[in-house]
Amino acid sequence: MSAGLARMRWKILSQAIVPKSTDSGTLLVEANCDGAENSSRNLVLGSTCVLGSRGVASTRRFADFGLFDQTPDPNVEGNSGAFFHFPSCSALTFSSYSTSLKDDHVEGDDQASSPLEPSILSVFISSPVRSHTIADIKGFDNTGNICIWPSEQVLAYICAQTVGRFSGKRVCELGGGMTCLAANFIAGGVDAEAVLLTDGNARSIENCRRIQSCNMEKRLYKTHNVGVRVLRWDRPNDYEDLDPFDYVIAADCLFVTDFHEALANCVLQLLKKSGVALIVAPARGKTLNEFVAKAQSRFTVDVSHHYDETIWRRHQHLLKSNADYILDLHYPLLVTLRKKKSF
């Protein structure tokens, strides 16, 4: 990694060292999100800094799209856990999922185009809501330790919206940060053959193990085989022992171009021949397009802008109403990868 990139990453992470104290005494990084009425009360949704389109670190004041409701768990010490509910009270109808999602499934999977049945899907997410220390942010790919990024929320939403596609399938989330929110919603929504939560940072995985244990104890998982492991894309030994997956999912993992080659190779290794990878990420200047260009030698690639009607409408509203909302940094695109026949 270049010295300049390393300095920018530390600038991003340093913003979380001294968080803002709320009226309730809970320590949170400053967040502001039009259209998400509960953003100031969120237990694990925060904001920090991001790399701008020109590689400049800038404060992110847009926190989330308001896709999930949260209910604190009074039984968790320090009020650092919450139940995430899908759909949120402010979400639009269940039918607001797009053609690109309905058509994006493994051949023969009749459930892939079916939205979730009209009932509440809930999972428990824990997070140490406190002042971050140097120990929290040292190590590999630390950004997932700071907050749940909007792209992870969007990935979780579209997975919950079409959760039937994952029934009986093997699913792996890469770079899921401190929560692996999308993988947890899949495990809570259907009886998948297996769901694996991964991240390259040991501290993030420590929290993911806590989440896995809590959801199993509370019997919120429908999937019985839910695993957690440290997995770095640049270390093949971390994943070469794994059986291939029907789905590999990831959110906001494209902003460091140094890891594009490793990520593409990792996805190639993990996917079944008929498998599908779903990657949700903002454009962030040229970073997404650079990954797509690199991936096209191994995958057929589709990039979708308008993949879900609810998210699209909120995106359009934010563009008009929130000056802190920046298209290039905040609106996630959906990248779908399928192995080419030669692989």
N, C-alpha and C positions, 0 to 999 in steps of 0.2 A: 504494500500500500504506500502511496506517495506521502511525503511529509505534509504537503498541503491538505490532502484529503484527511489525514490523521488529525491535523489541527482543527479542521472544520467539524469533524465528528466530536472531538472533545468540546468544542464550543457548543454544539447541540446538547450534549449531555450535561454540561456544566449548568445549564439553565434550570435543571431539576434539583441541584444541590440545595438551594435555598428556596423552598416553595412558599406559596402564599397561604396564610392562615385564614380560614373562614370564620364566620360568626359562631359556628358550632364548635370551633376548636379543631376541626379536622384539617389536616394539612393537605393542600392540593396545589398543583401547579395551576396558574391562572388560566381560565378557559372562558370562552364566549362563543355561543352558538345560537344564532337565530333559528327558530323552528324546532329547537329541542328544549322544551319547557323545563325539563328536570336537569339540565346540564350542570347547574350550579350545585345540585345535590347528589350528583353521581358519585358512587363510591370508588369506582375504578376507571372511569373515563376521565382522562386528564388531557393536558396539552403541554407541549414543550416547544422545541425548535425543529425546523426541518431544513434540508438543503434546498435552496432556491434553484431555479432553472439554469442559472449561470454558476452554480456551485457555491453560492453565498449562503451562509447560515442566517436564517431570519426567524423571528419569533412567530409561532403559529398560534393564532387566536381562534381558529375554527376547530371545534372539538369533535363534533359528530353530526350525523344526519337525523338523530332522534328516532332510530329504528327499533329500539328496545326499551321496554319499561324495566325499572329495577325496584326490588323490594328488599330492604335491609333484613338480614337475619339476626334477630335479637339474641340468638344463642352463640354468636361468634364474638369472641373477646375483641374489644377495640373497635367494634363496628366496621371491620375490614372485609366483610363478605356481603354479597348480595345475590338474590335470585334474579337472573335475567329472563325476561318473558318475551316470547314471540307469539303473536304480533303485538306491537305496542298499541296503546289506546289511540294514538294519533295516526297510526298507519292507515293507508287506504285499504281497499278490499283485498281479499285473498287472490282474486283473479288478476291482480296487477303484476303479472310476470310476463316477460316478453317472449316473442317467438324465438329469439336466439337462445334463450334458456330452455325452452320446450324442445327445441330441435337438437340440443347439445346433449346427447346421451349415447350410451353404448347400444349398438344394434340389438334389438330383442328385449330391451329393458322397458317393459310396458308402463312401469310406474314413473319413469323419468319425467314425463310431462305433467304429472299430477301434482297440484299444490298441496300443502299440508291440509289435513282435515280441519274444519273450523273448531279448533280447541286450542287451549293455551299450551305452548311448549316452554318449559322452564328448565334452566340449568343453574347450578350454583357456581359462582365465580368468586374466588378470594383474591385479595391483593393487599400487600402491606402498605396501606395508605399512611405514609409517614415521610419525614424528611429523608431524602436519598443521601447516601454517603458515597465516598470514593469507592468503597468496597462494592457497592451496588452496581457501579457502572464500569468497573474495570473488567477486562476480558474480551471475549469474542462477541461482536455484534450486539452492543449493549442497548440499542435503542428500544428493544422490546421490553426492557426492564422499567421504562419510564411511564408508559401509559398504553392504553388500547387505542391504536391509531384508527382513523376513520376507515381506511381500507379494510382493516380486519373486521370492523363492524359490518361493512358492506358485504364482505365475503361470507360472514356468518349469516347475514340476512338472506342472501340468494341461495345459500345451502339449505337454510330452514324453509325457504319458500318452495323449494322443489326437493324436499328431503326424501321423498319416495324413491328417487333415483339411486340412493345409496343403500337401500335395503338388500341385504345379502352380499354386499360388496366389501372389498378391502379398500380402506381410505387412509391416506397419510397426509398430515399437514406439515409443511416445511416452514421453518422460520416463524412459528406461531407465537413467539414472544412469551410473556409471563402468563398468558391465559389460554392460548390456542382456542379462542372463542368459537371459531367455525367448527373445528373438530368436535368440540364439546356439544354443540347443538346437533351435529349429526348423530353422535352417540346417544344423546337424549331423545332424538326424534324417531329413530328406526333401529331395528335389530340388524345392524351391519355385521358382516362376517368378522371384521376387525377394524378398529380405529386406532391410529397411532399418532400421538401428540409429540412433536419434536421442535427443538430449537437448538441453535449452536451455542447458547450461553447457559452455563450450569445453573446460574442463579434463577434464570427464567424457568428452567426445568424443575427446579426445586419447588417453585410455586405451582407449576402444572401438576406435579405429583400430589400436592396438597389438594388441588381442585379435583383431581381424579378420585382421591380417597374420600373426599366429602360427598361427591355425587354418588359414589358407590354406596356409602353409608346411608345416604338419604334416599337411595333407590330411585334416583332420577335418570339413570341410564337405561335405555332399552337394549343397547349393545352390551354384551357380556364380556367381550374381549377388547378392553381399552388399555393400550400400552402407552408408556411415556419413556422417552430416551433423549439424551444429548445426541444431536446429529448435525455435523458440520458438512456443508456441501463439498468443501475442499479436502475432506478426509474420507476417501472411499471406504476405509476400514470401518467407518461409522455405519455404513448401510449395505455393504456387500453381502452380509449374512441374511438380509431380509428377503422374504418372498415378495414377488411383484404385486403391485396394487392396481385396482381398477381405476382409482381416482387419486391423483396427487393435487393438493390444493395449497395455495400460498397467497399471502397478502403483503403488498408494499415491500417486496424483496428485490427490487430492481434498481434502487437508487445508487448502489455502489457498483460501478461498472467493472471493477476489478474482479468481482465474483460472478459475472455473467457466465463465463465458460464453465465454472465449477457447478453452478446451478443447473445449466442445461444438461451437463453430463449426469448429474445426480438424478434429475427427472427422467432422463433416458433410461438409466439403470433401474429406477424404481417402478416404472410403468410396465404393465402388461402390453403385449402387442396390440390389443384392442383398447387399451386404457386411454383415459382423458386427463389432462392436466388443466386446472382452472387457476389462473393467476390474476389477481385483482391489484391494480397499481395505478397511480396517477402518472401522467406523462413525464413530469419533472424534467423539462427541457428535452434533451435527446435521449435520456437514459432508457425509456421504454422502447423506443424505436431501435436503439442500438442492440438491446437484448433480442428483439424480434428478428433483426437481421442476422444475428448470430445463431438463433434457434432454427432458422429456416433450412439449414443444411441437414437437420435431423428430424424436423417435425413439419407437418402442415400446420399453419398458424392462422388463426382468425382473431382479429381485434375488433371488439364491439364497443361502441359508445352508448348506444341506447338499448340496454339489456334488461331493464326493469322499469316499469312505468312509475312506481312509487318513488324510486331513487331519482329518476329523470325529472319528475315534477319538482322534487325538493331541490335538486340541482338548479333548475331554471329559476325557482323562487329565490335561492341564495344568491345567484348571480345578480339579481335585481335589488335585493334587500340588504345584503351583508357586504360591506366594503372590504372586510377581512377575508372573504371567501375568494380564493384565486383558482381559476380553472386549472391551470397547469400543475398546481401543487395539491389540490384538494379533491378534484373529481376523479375517482378511480375508473379506469377502463378495464374491460374484461378480456383477457388474453386466453384463448383456448388452444392447447397443443395436443396433437395426435401424432404418434410415431409414423414416419414414412415406412413403406413396405420393406425397404432395404434394411431397416433396423429391426 
